[in-house]
Amino acid sequence: MLGSLYKPNYIRYSLIVLAVLPLCIFRDFTIANELRYLSIADEALRTGSIFTFTNHGIDYADKPPLYFWIIMSGKLIFGKHSMLFLSLFSIVPALVILHIMDSWVRNLLTQKERLVAQLMLITSAYFLGTSVFLRMDMLMSMFIVLAMHSFYKMYSGSTKKRYTFLFPVFVFLALFTKGPVGIIVPLVSTLVFLISKRALKSFGRYWGWKTLAIILALCGIWFAGVYMEGGSQYLENLLFHQTVDRAVNSFHHAEPFYYYFISFLYTLAPWSLLIAGVIISGLINKFTVTDIERLFLVTSLSTFTVLSLFSSKLEIYLLPAFPFFVYITVLWLAKSEHKFWVYLLALIPAFILLMMLPGVIVAAAFVLPEDINITVPVFLAGLILSVSGFLAVRFLFKHSLNNGIITMCIGILLFIFTVSFSVPKYNYLIGLGDLCNKALERAGSNSNLNFYYCKVLRGANMDVYLGKEVRKLEIKDLYAPAGKIETPAIIFLGNKAVERNDSLQLYIEGKYVFKSGNYSFVEIE
């Protein structure tokens, strides 16, 4: 069975897509970011904006336009927001990264080792999560990997002139997808690599007038469009407030320097300990490195270091470094494979997977609230993880490291596929679709119904489902003089706020209340 996976990459890619496809079909949009992105795109379509965006009338200069253009295109093509369509712009970039990294090491690793590298990367917690959730990070990471690959082609003496054009284009597209990280990672990585090779004099070959001219020309078109649509204030917000201010003294996601040292453990789980152990061992023992190994090592560590220096930090910001962390690990595994500690670090996730089915049973019996039932697919998924963990432990005790890792990876992908069929049952815990659809059902044909929200995370973005403005209320507004709330109305509430606040409990007493997950709504006649 494992041997068949060594065949052409398209078979592996098809199996990976099959594993995550049900999740992309069945799940609801998440509240925190996905629903906000959709609402921003809807607002841009209504106002005709192309380069500048607002979230309910407030400037949203946090992100460049490319990803919003994708969301807007999907809405225009399908007439609604298609989860499957939008998921393609996470899944396909992930597959492109797998393909580029695999082609990069084709002559350095065996077929089996290349399979290990691909599976370790795709099953790393945040890489797998970002492959199915709607964010621009995977798209940006793809452009960064493509840029670094183009740089290496130029460095290694490729005579194909297209790389001198593709390198700056990919750098710009990374910048145009997520922002400054898109240019910082390639710039710092190539600079440190050239310094380590004592080839700094050649820096201008890669970041010379041609590269800068292409990047500046494309940025000029972008910034001109921003200025014409949003004026100097929006442009200043985009260029300075969302870049310099976030980097130096962040107003958003400010974290200490050591933040990524901690998050590394779970963002690259279940392989984080193995990755850290192999890299530290390689540095201590001064493993001989090829240019490819050096570039992977420099890119991963320099990205980690530079992002740690920035004030604004989120786990997902480190995503562009993940492919290089995983691949330098696999390249160095062969030099550490016979070390006892390597098997120990691989056994830790294997034993954790082995205990997943007992963990599901214990959670169902003693941990989860009574209103959350464990479904058959969830039990089956737990069984799959436990079986894969058991088989992996057997492989590892037989000193078959690669087979142990491959078995765990297959178990994780089968787990995702299986558990996806329970997602519709749990969608009320993921998003607000069920709640809003019930509200629309209660509204019926009443076009005069007004929507409000109180103590609901980013509740204004429910306009994506409701097709109508959802206005914010504070608790005190519920008891304000007549006119503050236009009736008839539906007011969405956070259940925790209701539980903790006597005023909210008193307000909804005797009224029709519908609960769904962490939120509910009350009808006001």
C-alpha positions as CSV (number, residue, x, y, z in Angstrom):
1,M,0.0,0.0,0.0
2,L,2.8,2.4,0.9
3,G,4.7,1.6,-2.2
4,S,1.9,2.7,-4.5
5,L,2.2,6.2,-3.0
6,Y,5.7,6.5,-4.4
7,K,4.2,6.8,-7.9
8,P,3.7,10.0,-9.8
9,N,2.9,13.0,-7.7
10,Y,-0.6,13.5,-9.2
11,I,-1.7,10.4,-7.4
12,R,-0.5,11.8,-4.0
13,Y,-2.1,15.1,-4.8
14,S,-5.4,13.5,-5.7
15,L,-5.5,11.6,-2.4
16,I,-4.7,14.7,-0.4
17,V,-7.5,16.7,-2.2
18,L,-9.8,13.8,-1.6
19,A,-8.9,13.8,2.1
20,V,-9.8,17.5,2.6
21,L,-12.6,17.9,0.0
22,P,-15.5,16.8,2.3
23,L,-14.5,19.4,4.9
24,C,-14.5,22.1,2.2
25,I,-18.0,21.0,1.1
26,F,-19.7,20.6,4.5
27,R,-18.4,23.3,6.8
28,D,-19.7,26.8,7.5
29,F,-17.7,30.0,7.3
30,T,-15.9,30.8,10.5
31,I,-16.9,33.9,12.4
32,A,-13.6,35.4,13.2
33,N,-12.1,36.0,9.8
34,E,-13.8,34.3,6.9
35,L,-17.2,35.9,7.4
36,R,-15.5,39.3,7.7
37,Y,-13.6,38.8,4.4
38,L,-16.9,37.9,2.7
39,S,-18.6,41.0,4.1
40,I,-15.8,43.2,3.0
41,A,-16.0,41.7,-0.5
42,D,-19.8,42.2,-0.6
43,E,-19.3,45.8,0.4
44,A,-16.7,46.4,-2.3
45,L,-19.1,44.9,-4.9
46,R,-21.8,47.3,-3.8
47,T,-19.6,50.4,-3.8
48,G,-17.6,49.4,-6.9
49,S,-14.3,49.6,-5.1
50,I,-11.3,47.8,-6.5
51,F,-8.2,48.9,-4.6
52,T,-9.7,50.2,-1.3
53,F,-11.9,48.3,1.1
54,T,-14.2,49.1,4.0
55,N,-15.8,46.9,6.7
56,H,-19.2,48.5,7.3
57,G,-18.0,51.9,6.3
58,I,-14.7,51.8,8.3
59,D,-11.5,51.7,6.2
60,Y,-10.0,48.2,6.1
61,A,-6.4,48.7,4.9
62,D,-5.1,45.7,6.7
63,K,-4.8,43.5,3.6
64,P,-3.9,44.1,-0.1
65,P,-6.6,43.5,-2.7
66,L,-5.7,40.2,-4.4
67,Y,-7.5,37.9,-2.1
68,F,-10.6,40.1,-2.0
69,W,-10.6,40.1,-5.8
70,I,-10.8,36.3,-5.6
71,I,-13.7,36.4,-3.2
72,M,-15.5,39.1,-5.4
73,S,-14.9,37.0,-8.5
74,G,-16.5,34.0,-6.9
75,K,-19.5,36.0,-5.9
76,L,-19.9,37.4,-9.4
77,I,-19.5,33.9,-11.0
78,F,-21.7,31.9,-8.7
79,G,-24.1,34.6,-7.4
80,K,-23.1,33.6,-3.9
81,H,-20.1,32.8,-1.8
82,S,-19.0,29.2,-2.7
83,M,-17.0,27.5,0.0
84,L,-15.7,25.0,-2.5
85,F,-14.5,27.6,-5.0
86,L,-12.8,29.7,-2.3
87,S,-11.2,26.7,-0.7
88,L,-9.4,26.0,-4.0
89,F,-7.3,29.1,-3.4
90,S,-6.0,27.4,-0.2
91,I,-5.7,23.8,-1.4
92,V,-4.2,24.5,-4.8
93,P,-1.4,26.8,-3.4
94,A,-0.6,24.1,-0.8
95,L,-0.3,21.5,-3.6
96,V,1.9,23.9,-5.6
97,I,4.2,24.3,-2.6
98,L,4.4,20.5,-2.2
99,H,5.2,20.2,-5.9
100,I,7.9,22.9,-6.0
101,M,9.6,21.7,-2.9
102,D,9.5,18.1,-4.2
103,S,11.1,19.1,-7.5
104,W,13.7,21.0,-5.6
105,V,15.0,17.9,-3.8
106,R,14.4,15.4,-6.6
107,N,18.1,14.6,-6.9
108,L,18.8,14.7,-3.1
109,L,16.2,12.3,-1.7
110,T,14.9,8.9,-2.6
111,Q,11.2,8.4,-3.6
112,K,10.4,7.3,-0.1
113,E,12.1,10.2,1.5
114,R,10.3,12.6,-0.8
115,L,7.0,11.1,0.2
116,V,7.9,11.5,3.9
117,A,8.7,15.2,3.3
118,Q,5.5,15.9,1.4
119,L,3.3,14.1,4.0
120,M,5.1,15.7,7.0
121,L,4.4,19.1,5.5
122,I,0.8,18.6,4.5
123,T,0.0,17.0,7.9
124,S,1.7,19.8,10.0
125,A,-1.1,21.3,12.1
126,Y,-1.2,24.9,10.7
127,F,-0.1,24.0,7.2
128,L,-3.0,21.5,7.0
129,G,-5.4,23.9,8.7
130,T,-4.5,26.8,6.3
131,S,-5.0,24.4,3.4
132,V,-8.7,24.2,4.1
133,F,-9.6,27.5,5.8
134,L,-10.1,30.7,3.9
135,R,-7.0,32.9,4.4
136,M,-4.6,34.6,2.1
137,D,-1.5,33.1,4.0
138,M,-1.2,29.9,1.9
139,L,-1.4,31.9,-1.3
140,M,1.3,34.3,-0.1
141,S,3.4,31.3,1.0
142,M,3.1,29.8,-2.5
143,F,4.4,33.0,-4.1
144,I,7.3,33.2,-1.6
145,V,8.3,29.6,-2.3
146,L,8.1,30.3,-6.0
147,A,10.2,33.4,-5.6
148,M,12.9,31.5,-3.6
149,H,12.9,28.7,-6.2
150,S,13.4,31.3,-8.9
151,F,16.3,32.8,-6.9
152,Y,17.9,29.4,-6.5
153,K,17.6,28.8,-10.3
154,M,19.4,32.1,-11.0
155,Y,22.0,31.4,-8.3
156,S,22.7,27.9,-9.6
157,G,23.5,29.3,-13.0
158,S,20.3,28.6,-15.0
159,T,20.5,30.2,-18.4
160,K,16.7,30.7,-18.7
161,K,16.1,34.4,-18.6
162,R,12.5,33.9,-17.4
163,Y,13.7,33.5,-13.8
164,T,15.0,37.1,-13.8
165,F,11.5,38.2,-14.6
166,L,9.6,35.7,-12.5
167,F,11.6,36.4,-9.3
168,P,10.4,40.0,-8.9
169,V,6.9,39.1,-10.1
170,F,6.5,36.4,-7.5
171,V,7.9,38.7,-4.8
172,F,5.3,41.4,-5.8
173,L,2.5,38.9,-5.8
174,A,3.4,37.7,-2.3
175,L,3.4,41.4,-1.2
176,F,0.1,41.9,-3.1
177,T,-1.5,39.0,-1.3
178,K,-0.7,39.6,2.4
179,G,1.6,42.6,2.8
180,P,5.2,43.3,3.8
181,V,6.1,39.7,4.9
182,G,5.8,38.9,1.2
183,I,8.9,40.9,0.4
184,I,10.7,40.7,3.8
185,V,11.1,36.9,3.7
186,P,12.6,36.6,0.2
187,L,14.8,39.7,0.8
188,V,16.2,38.6,4.2
189,S,16.6,35.0,3.2
190,T,18.5,35.7,0.0
191,L,20.7,38.3,1.7
192,V,21.6,36.0,4.6
193,F,22.2,33.1,2.2
194,L,24.6,35.2,0.0
195,I,26.4,36.4,3.1
196,S,26.8,32.8,4.3
197,K,28.2,31.9,0.9
198,R,30.6,34.9,1.0
199,A,28.9,36.0,-2.2
200,L,27.4,39.3,-1.1
201,K,28.9,41.1,-4.1
202,S,26.4,39.3,-6.3
203,F,23.4,40.7,-4.4
204,G,22.7,43.2,-7.1
205,R,22.3,40.4,-9.6
206,Y,19.1,39.3,-7.8
207,W,17.9,42.6,-6.3
208,G,19.3,44.9,-9.0
209,W,17.6,47.6,-11.1
210,K,15.5,45.1,-13.1
211,T,14.0,43.5,-10.0
212,L,13.4,46.8,-8.3
213,A,12.0,48.3,-11.5
214,I,9.4,45.5,-11.9
215,I,8.4,45.6,-8.2
216,L,8.2,49.4,-8.0
217,A,6.3,49.6,-11.3
218,L,3.7,47.1,-10.1
219,C,3.5,48.8,-6.7
220,G,3.1,52.1,-8.4
221,I,0.0,50.9,-10.3
222,W,-1.4,49.5,-7.1
223,F,-0.7,52.7,-5.0
224,A,-2.1,54.9,-7.8
225,G,-5.3,53.0,-7.7
226,V,-5.5,53.3,-3.9
227,Y,-4.9,57.0,-4.1
228,M,-7.5,57.6,-6.7
229,E,-10.1,55.6,-4.8
230,G,-9.3,56.3,-1.1
231,G,-7.1,59.4,-1.2
232,S,-4.0,60.1,0.8
233,Q,-5.4,59.1,4.2
234,Y,-6.1,55.5,3.0
235,L,-2.7,55.3,1.3
236,E,-0.9,56.5,4.4
237,N,-2.8,53.9,6.5
238,L,-1.8,51.2,4.0
239,L,1.8,52.2,3.7
240,F,2.7,53.2,7.3
241,H,0.0,52.4,9.9
242,Q,-0.4,48.7,8.7
243,T,3.4,48.2,8.2
244,V,5.7,50.3,10.3
245,D,3.3,50.7,13.3
246,R,2.6,47.0,13.4
247,A,6.3,46.1,13.2
248,V,7.6,48.5,15.8
249,N,4.8,49.0,18.4
250,S,1.9,46.9,17.3
251,F,-1.7,48.0,18.0
252,H,-2.8,44.5,17.0
253,H,-1.5,41.0,18.0
254,A,1.4,42.4,20.1
255,E,3.4,39.5,21.6
256,P,6.8,39.1,23.2
257,F,9.9,38.0,21.4
258,Y,9.7,34.4,22.5
259,Y,6.2,34.0,21.1
260,Y,7.2,31.8,18.1
261,F,9.4,29.6,20.3
262,I,6.2,28.5,22.0
263,S,3.9,28.5,19.1
264,F,6.4,26.4,17.0
265,L,5.5,23.4,19.2
266,Y,1.9,23.3,18.1
267,T,1.9,24.9,14.7
268,L,4.2,22.2,13.3
269,A,2.7,19.5,15.5
270,P,3.0,16.5,15.4
271,W,6.5,16.9,13.9
272,S,7.7,20.0,15.8
273,L,9.9,18.1,18.3
274,L,11.4,16.0,15.5
275,I,12.1,19.1,13.4
276,A,13.6,21.0,16.3
277,G,15.7,18.0,17.3
278,V,17.1,17.3,13.8
279,I,17.9,21.0,13.1
280,I,19.6,21.6,16.5
281,S,21.6,18.4,16.0
282,G,22.6,19.4,12.5
283,L,23.8,22.8,13.7
284,I,25.7,21.4,16.7
285,N,27.4,18.6,14.6
286,K,28.0,21.0,11.7
287,F,26.4,18.7,9.0
288,T,27.9,19.2,5.6
289,V,25.3,21.2,3.6
290,T,24.6,21.5,-0.1
291,D,23.5,24.8,-1.5
292,I,19.9,23.6,-1.3
293,E,20.2,22.6,2.3
294,R,21.9,25.9,3.2
295,L,19.1,27.9,1.5
296,F,16.4,25.9,3.3
297,L,18.1,26.3,6.6
298,V,18.8,30.0,6.1
299,T,15.2,30.7,4.9
300,S,13.6,28.8,7.9
301,L,15.8,30.3,10.6
302,S,16.0,33.8,9.2
303,T,12.3,34.0,8.8
304,F,11.7,32.8,12.3
305,T,14.2,35.3,13.7
306,V,13.0,38.3,11.7
307,L,9.3,37.7,12.5
308,S,10.2,37.3,16.2
309,L,11.6,40.9,16.1
310,F,8.3,42.3,14.9
311,S,5.9,43.5,17.5
312,S,2.8,42.1,15.8
313,K,2.8,38.2,15.9
314,L,0.3,35.5,15.0
315,E,1.1,31.8,14.7
316,I,0.0,31.9,11.0
317,Y,2.6,34.5,10.1
318,L,5.3,31.8,10.3
319,L,3.6,29.7,7.6
320,P,6.1,30.7,4.8
321,A,8.9,29.1,6.8
322,F,7.1,25.8,7.3
323,P,8.1,24.1,4.0
324,F,11.7,25.0,4.6
325,F,11.7,23.7,8.2
326,V,10.2,20.4,7.1
327,Y,12.4,19.9,4.1
328,I,15.7,20.7,5.8
329,T,14.6,18.2,8.5
330,V,14.0,15.4,6.0
331,L,17.3,16.2,4.2
332,W,19.2,15.9,7.5
333,L,17.2,12.9,8.8
334,A,19.4,10.4,6.9
335,K,22.4,11.8,8.8
336,S,20.6,11.3,12.1
337,E,18.4,8.3,11.4
338,H,20.3,5.8,13.6
339,K,20.3,8.0,16.6
340,F,18.1,6.8,19.5
341,W,16.6,10.2,20.2
342,V,15.3,10.5,16.6
343,Y,13.1,7.5,17.2
344,L,12.1,8.8,20.6
345,L,10.9,12.1,19.1
346,A,8.9,10.2,16.5
347,L,7.4,7.8,19.1
348,I,5.9,10.7,21.0
349,P,3.3,11.7,18.3
350,A,2.8,8.0,17.6
351,F,1.8,7.3,21.2
352,I,-0.4,10.4,21.2
353,L,-2.2,9.1,18.1
354,L,-2.5,5.7,19.7
355,M,-4.4,7.2,22.6
356,M,-6.9,9.2,20.5
357,L,-9.7,6.6,20.6
358,P,-9.6,6.3,24.4
359,G,-9.4,10.1,24.5
360,V,-12.6,10.4,22.4
361,I,-14.4,7.9,24.6
362,V,-13.4,9.7,27.8
363,A,-14.4,13.1,26.3
364,A,-17.8,11.7,25.3
365,A,-18.4,10.3,28.8
366,F,-17.0,12.9,31.1
367,V,-15.8,16.1,29.4
368,L,-18.1,17.4,26.7
369,P,-21.4,19.2,27.5
370,E,-24.6,17.1,27.4
371,D,-25.8,18.9,24.3
372,I,-22.7,17.9,22.3
373,N,-22.9,14.3,21.2
374,I,-20.0,12.3,19.6
375,T,-21.1,11.0,16.2
376,V,-20.1,7.7,14.6
377,P,-17.7,9.3,12.1
378,V,-15.9,11.0,15.1
379,F,-15.5,7.6,16.8
380,L,-14.4,6.1,13.6
381,A,-11.9,8.9,13.1
382,G,-10.5,8.3,16.6
383,L,-10.2,4.6,15.8
384,I,-8.2,5.4,12.6
385,L,-5.8,7.6,14.5
386,S,-5.3,4.9,17.2
387,V,-4.7,2.2,14.6
388,S,-2.2,4.4,12.7
389,G,-0.5,5.2,16.0
390,F,-0.2,1.5,16.8
391,L,1.2,0.6,13.4
392,A,3.6,3.5,13.6
393,V,4.9,2.4,17.0
394,R,5.5,-1.1,15.5
395,F,7.4,0.4,12.6
396,L,9.5,2.6,14.9
397,F,10.4,-0.2,17.2
398,K,11.6,-2.1,14.1
399,H,13.8,0.9,13.3
400,S,11.7,1.7,10.2
401,L,11.5,5.5,10.7
402,N,10.2,6.5,7.3
403,N,7.4,3.9,7.3
404,G,6.4,5.0,10.8
405,I,6.1,8.6,9.7
406,I,4.2,7.8,6.6
407,T,1.8,5.6,8.6
408,M,1.0,8.5,11.0
409,C,0.6,10.9,8.1
410,I,-1.9,8.6,6.3
411,G,-3.8,8.2,9.6
412,I,-4.1,12.0,10.0
413,L,-5.4,12.4,6.4
414,L,-7.9,9.6,6.8
415,F,-8.9,11.2,10.1
416,I,-9.6,14.5,8.4
417,F,-11.6,12.7,5.6
418,T,-13.7,10.7,8.1
419,V,-14.4,13.4,10.7
420,S,-15.5,15.8,7.9
421,F,-18.8,13.8,7.5
422,S,-19.8,15.0,11.0
423,V,-19.1,18.6,10.3
424,P,-22.7,19.4,9.2
425,K,-23.9,18.3,12.7
426,Y,-21.3,20.7,14.3
427,N,-21.7,23.7,12.0
428,Y,-23.7,25.5,14.6
429,L,-20.4,25.6,16.7
430,I,-18.3,26.7,13.7
431,G,-20.3,29.6,12.1
432,L,-23.5,31.6,12.2
433,G,-25.2,30.1,9.1
434,D,-27.7,27.9,11.0
435,L,-28.6,30.8,13.3
436,C,-29.1,33.3,10.4
437,N,-31.0,30.8,8.3
438,K,-33.4,30.2,11.2
439,A,-33.8,34.0,11.6
440,L,-34.7,34.4,7.9
441,E,-37.1,31.5,8.3
442,R,-38.8,33.3,11.2
443,A,-38.8,36.6,9.2
444,G,-40.6,35.0,6.3
445,S,-41.7,37.6,3.8
446,N,-41.5,40.5,6.3
447,S,-39.1,42.8,4.5
448,N,-39.5,45.4,7.3
449,L,-37.8,43.3,9.8
450,N,-34.7,44.9,11.4
451,F,-31.6,43.0,12.6
452,Y,-29.4,43.9,15.6
453,Y,-26.7,42.2,17.5
454,C,-25.5,42.5,21.1
455,K,-22.3,40.8,22.5
456,V,-21.8,38.8,19.3
457,L,-18.2,38.6,17.8
458,R,-18.1,40.8,14.7
459,G,-21.9,40.4,14.4
460,A,-22.2,43.1,11.7
461,N,-20.7,40.6,9.3
462,M,-23.9,38.5,9.5
463,D,-25.1,40.7,6.6
464,V,-23.5,38.1,4.4
465,Y,-26.2,35.6,5.3
466,L,-29.1,38.1,6.0
467,G,-28.6,40.4,3.0
468,K,-29.4,43.3,5.2
469,E,-27.5,45.6,7.7
470,V,-27.1,44.2,11.2
471,R,-26.7,47.1,13.7
472,K,-24.8,46.9,16.9
473,L,-26.4,47.4,20.3
474,E,-25.0,47.7,23.8
475,I,-26.9,46.1,26.7
476,K,-28.0,49.6,27.9
477,D,-29.6,50.2,24.5
478,L,-32.1,47.4,25.0
479,Y,-33.7,49.5,27.7
480,A,-33.3,52.8,25.9
481,P,-36.4,55.0,25.1
482,A,-38.5,53.9,22.2
483,G,-36.9,54.4,18.8
484,K,-33.5,53.0,19.6
485,I,-34.7,49.7,18.4
486,E,-37.0,49.8,15.3
487,T,-39.5,47.0,15.5
488,P,-40.3,44.4,14.4
489,A,-36.8,43.2,15.0
490,I,-34.5,40.2,15.7
491,I,-31.7,40.7,18.1
492,F,-28.7,38.3,18.0
493,L,-27.1,37.7,21.4
494,G,-24.0,35.9,22.8
495,N,-25.1,33.1,25.1
496,K,-22.3,33.6,27.6
497,A,-23.2,37.3,27.9
498,V,-26.8,36.3,28.6
499,E,-25.7,33.8,31.3
500,R,-23.6,36.4,33.0
501,N,-25.9,39.4,32.8
502,D,-29.2,39.7,34.7
503,S,-30.3,42.5,32.5
504,L,-30.2,40.4,29.4
505,Q,-31.9,37.5,31.1
506,L,-34.7,39.9,32.2
507,Y,-34.9,41.3,28.7
508,I,-35.5,38.0,26.9
509,E,-37.9,36.7,29.5
510,G,-41.3,35.8,27.9
511,K,-40.0,36.4,24.3
512,Y,-39.3,33.8,21.6
513,V,-35.7,32.8,21.8
514,F,-33.8,30.5,19.5
515,K,-30.4,29.1,20.5
516,S,-27.7,27.7,18.2
517,G,-24.3,26.9,19.6
518,N,-22.7,29.9,21.4
519,Y,-25.3,32.4,20.1
520,S,-29.1,33.0,20.0
521,F,-31.7,35.4,18.8
522,V,-34.8,37.0,20.3
523,E,-37.8,38.3,18.5
524,I,-39.1,41.8,19.3
525,E,-42.6,42.6,18.1
